[in-house]
């Protein structure tokens, strides 16, 4: 048989009338036909398909059978098929003439997915000339059967059994080939028993049988865990776990193939994982083993919650219920495993509340909540600066200050000092104290009267810028008002300016009101107006003409200049330096009127004519003024100025 890759074999064997397996089939011309059969020998072959290549009910192998020398022998049928490894197909070989022919078996179709070796099916046919003295021997191999399988260590002995008419019957041990196949080193694979016999007449018969030696048992498979059982709850491990696989195969160790079977040393937490081990060998497959391991050595995360929640400073101002809860990312939190809720009702600046939760693996997580409870409102008082005056009023802004205190959580905020800066009666300021637990209290400083506005003072009786006639001036007075706190002291009037004459005061006069205060202590600013008091001037009387008329008179004359001031105002009616004389250009276009009356006088003088109700100013002119024109300007004590023009001759 050929060596090399192994595949399922197609082999031949003859029926008992000739021999069991024909490698050389002796026939005689004109003698009986030769009979052999074809069968399948399954192997664990190199085509990747262990065992029989035929699987299911639809896989088939088609083959052709031919003789390479039909003048020596023919074979039938010329084609046939196999559907499983148990199929046996019979061939009939017919001798034709003396010589040697080779019967060849070849594949024509194959849908099994496997590969077949046809070398064992090919055999030689020797056809001899018949003699009357010799009959071909019949060679049979007994003890083993071609295509059968035998357990390792239990293979029957193969024996060559010869039946020969001339030589008689005999038996001898068959020649055994070495075991072949991928596991030959373990004594597992294919083995062939060969027999050859040549009789005394020179006819030779050769036969061989190929059978399989198999492993009778599958591999052994087991696992070991350490610790043997989970040391946590609900099938969880809380410590390191080792998994060790034990796989054995005594009959065909070189055929052992393991899948998985990796030892494990689990030192980190993990969700349930399945570790598998399966094994196959020439003896079959061991039942696979699955081992599930889950490890959680981490305590759950535990948290405490407050109801109501603490404020940003960590304080509560009402009774607090502390509830414990948790989470566990792996085994999960065990039901009802957390410490029951605890309610704190007594004020405290830090009470510890311990709690814990367990996970489904039996790990326990712990925490401690610290509760700070302040249910008492803080204290707050307010005061004002400055205090009110005796009338209950302030005339400046009032600062309001608040003082806060808290004995437990401490003050969080206290309303800062503030200033009331606006006018108003009955004002107030409210402050709030907030402690660190958010308790609050308020205080109000009320009854604050502020009047920042001074009283309003005005001058009465006379009018700003007005002109009055002396003797007819209305009396000046003061009016004081205050819209908020009210008037405490009224303003009084004083007059200033002007010039005192016999009939009163004339000129520019100022009336000033001062000294007014309100009940808040504000002093009103002075209020004043200016008015004028004038004489009742009606112009110059004759002999002097008014306006631009040139009064012609002899130089050196004494001219009586007459005028009225509405009564006797005394003789101090002229402003200082007046009357005043000033030379002017004589106008040729001005009218001229002679002075009809002059008087005798040595000097200028002023008198009052009570009968006429007139003032007479005797103006003594200068003889040197001949040929000139002069302007006489009379400026009175009331500030008014009156002029007359004169031409001297």
C-alpha positions, 0 to 999 in steps of 0.5 A, a space after each residue: 500500500 502507498 505511504 503519505 497522506 491518509 484518506 478513507 480507503 476504497 479496498 477490495 476483497 473476494 468471496 470465500 470461493 477464491 480469496 478474501 482480498 485480491 491483490 493478485 487474482 489468479 484465473 484460468 483461460 476458460 475457467 471460472 470468473 473471479 469475484 471480489 467486492 469493494 468496501 470503504 475503510 474510514 480513517 482519521 485522515 488528513 482531509 480535515 474530516 475525521 471518521 467516515 466521510 459519508 454524513 447524512 443521507 445525501 452524500 455519495 461517491 461515484 466510481 468507475 471500474 476498468 481493465 487496462 487489458 481487455 484481451 486478458 480480462 474484463 470487469 463488470 460493472 463498469 461504474 457503481 456508487 457508495 452511500 455510506 461506509 457500510 456499503 459493499 459492491 461486487 465485481 466480476 472479472 472474466 478471463 479472456 486470454 493468457 496474460 496479465 491485466 490491472 483492474 483500476 478503480 477511479 472516482 467519477 463524482 464526490 459530494 461528501 466533502 472528504 477525500 478517498 484513496 483508491 490505491 487499495 482497490 486496484 488489483 492484478 489479474 493473472 490469466 494462465 493457460 489451463 492444465 489438466 494437472 493443476 487447479 488454482 489454489 484458494 487463499 482466504 484470510 481468516 480471523 480478521 475482516 476487511 473494513 472492520 474495526 478492533 479495539 486496541 489490544 483486542 485485535 484477533 490473529 490474522 491467519 492465511 487459510 489455503 485450499 488446494 486440490 493438488 497440494 492439500 489444505 494448509 494454514 499459516 500466520 498472515 504478515 502484518 504491516 505496521 500501523 499507519 495513520 496520524 496516531 500510529 505512534 499510539 498503535 491507533 490507525 490502519 493495519 493490513 494482513 497479507 498472505 501469498 501462496 504458490 502451489 506446486 503447479 506454479 499458480 500463485 494466489 495473493 490476498 490482503 485484508 485492511 482493518 482499523 485499530 481504534 481507541 475504545 474510550 474517550 478522554 477523561 475530563 474534570 475540574 477543581 475549584 479552590 475554594 471548592 465553594 463560593 465564600 460569599 452569598 448567592 454563589 459569589 466569591 469574595 476572595 481569589 479563585 483558582 480553576 484547574 482542569 485535569 484532562 487524561 487520555 491513556 490509549 491515544 495520548 497523541 490524538 488528544 485535542 483540548 478546547 478551552 481547558 485553560 487554568 484560571 487564577 481570578 484575582 479581580 472582581 468580575 461578573 459571572 463568566 463561564 469557563 469551558 473545557 472539552 476534549 477529543 481523541 481517537 477514542 471520541 469526545 469527552 462531555 464538555 464541562 462548563 464552570 461559572 465563576 463570579 467574584 465581587 470583593 468590593 463593598 457597595 457604595 453607600 450614601 446617606 440622604 437628608 430629608 429635608 436636605 441640609 443647606 449649603 452650610 450643612 445645617 438643617 432648621 427642622 427635624 431631619 430624617 437620615 436615610 441610607 441607600 447604596 449601589 453596587 455595580 457588580 453583584 447588586 445591592 441586597 434587598 432591604 440590607 440598608 440601615 433603617 432611617 433615623 430621625 433627629 429632633 434635638 438641636 445639635 452642632 454635629 450628631 453622628 448617624 452610622 449606617 451600612 448596606 450589603 451587596 448580594 455577595 455579602 460585602 458590607 459598606 459603611 458610612 457615617 452621616 453628620 447632622 447639624 440641627 438649629 431650630 432657633 431663630 437668631 436675635 436682632 436689635 436695631 438702633 438709630 444715629 443721630 437721635 431725633 431733636 426735641 421736636 422728634 425730627 432730624 435734619 440730616 441723614 439717619 444711620 440705622 444699625 442692626 446687631 445680630 446673634 446666634 448661639 448655635 449655628 452662628 450668623 450667616 448674614 445680618 442686614 448691614 447699616 443703612 442710611 435714610 437720606 430722604 425727606 419724610 415723616 414716619 420712616 422706618 428701616 427693617 433688618 433681617 438676621 439669617 443664621 447658618 441654618 437659614 432661620 431668620 428674624 427681623 427687627 424694625 426701627 420706626 418713627 424716623 422723621 427726616 426733614 433735610 429741606 429748609 423753610 421757604 422764605 419770601 419778602 412780602 409787600 414790595 416787589 423786586 425791581 419796583 419803583 415807589 414814590 417816597 411817602 407811598 412805599 408799602 410796608 415790607 414783610 416776610 412770609 415763612 412756610 415749611 411743608 414737612 416738619 413745620 415752621 419753628 421761627 418765622 423770618 424777620 425783615 430788615 431794610 438797607 440802602 437808600 438815603 434818608 430824607 425828610 419824607 423818608 428813605 429814597 434810592 435803591 433799597 434792599 428788603 431782607 428776610 432772615 432768621 427762619 427755622 423749621 422744627 427739624 432745625 433747618 435754617 432758611 436761607 435769607 430772601 431779599 429783593 431790591 426796589 427803588 423809592 423816588 421823589 415825585 419829580 414833575 420837571 423844571 418850572 418857569 423860568 427854566 424850560 425843559 428838554 433840549 431848549 436853550 435857555 438864554 440868559 446873561 452870564 453872571 445872572 442868578 437863575 431861580 431853578 424851580 421844581 417839585 418833589 411832592 412835598 417838603 423832603 428837606 434840604 438834603 435832596 441832592 446827591 453828593 456833588 450835585 447840582 453840577 454844571 458842564 460846558 456843552 456845544 451850542 446846538 444851532 438847531 435847538 430852540 432858544 428861549 430867554 430866561 424872563 426872571 432872574 434874582 439877585 444873589 451872591 451865591 447859589 442856594 437851595 430853599 423850599 417854598 412851602 406856599 408854592 410847594 416848590 424847591 428853589 435852587 438859585 443858581 449863580 452863573 459866572 460872567 466868564 461864560 459869555 458866548 458858551 452853552 452850559 448843561 445844568 445836571 440835577 441828580 437827586 438823592 433817589 438817584 434820578 438825574 435831570 438836566 436843563 441847557 443854557 446859552 450865555 450872552 
